[in-house]
């Protein structure tokens, strides 16, 4: 129960933090303006992204919004089916949902654009991203971990159960 409450509070904080950081960038930076945050590691560079991850489907707002809505519906369905039984799944879904909400708010308010600003200066070709993107990636990583743990558990259960061990044997010899 406490884990679910913490995950829910975290999701709310992700949405609020995403909105606040984007508002800060919009009010203090001009488009393409950049400032070092941690020199040689991270800078804030204000860009508008009209695409999805790595700029894919740039300019196709309806496809991106539709994909986001479908992904969020899948997350809600998974939450309803598995989430409350599995803490890791619950955390994963809450992070993915909160990140999706953060970026969807941008797409609606800014006519298909998402405000991105976090940039790894040590990896200059890596795309600029935002707080919502971080939540989505972390949530996706937790979801993969959840599936790996589930697969390992299923494999261990199948090793411990052998149909030949449970068959009646007839010693007539």
Secondary structure, DSSP 4 states (H G I P E B T S, - for coil): -HHHHHHHHHHHHHHHHHHHHHHHHHHH--TT-EEEEETTTEEEEEEEE-SSGGGTTTT-HHHHHHHHHHHHHHHHHHIIIIITT-HHHHHHHHHHHHHHHHHHHHHHHTTT-EEEEEEETTSTTSPPB-HHHHHHHHHHHHHHHHHHHHHHHHHHHHHH--GGGGS------
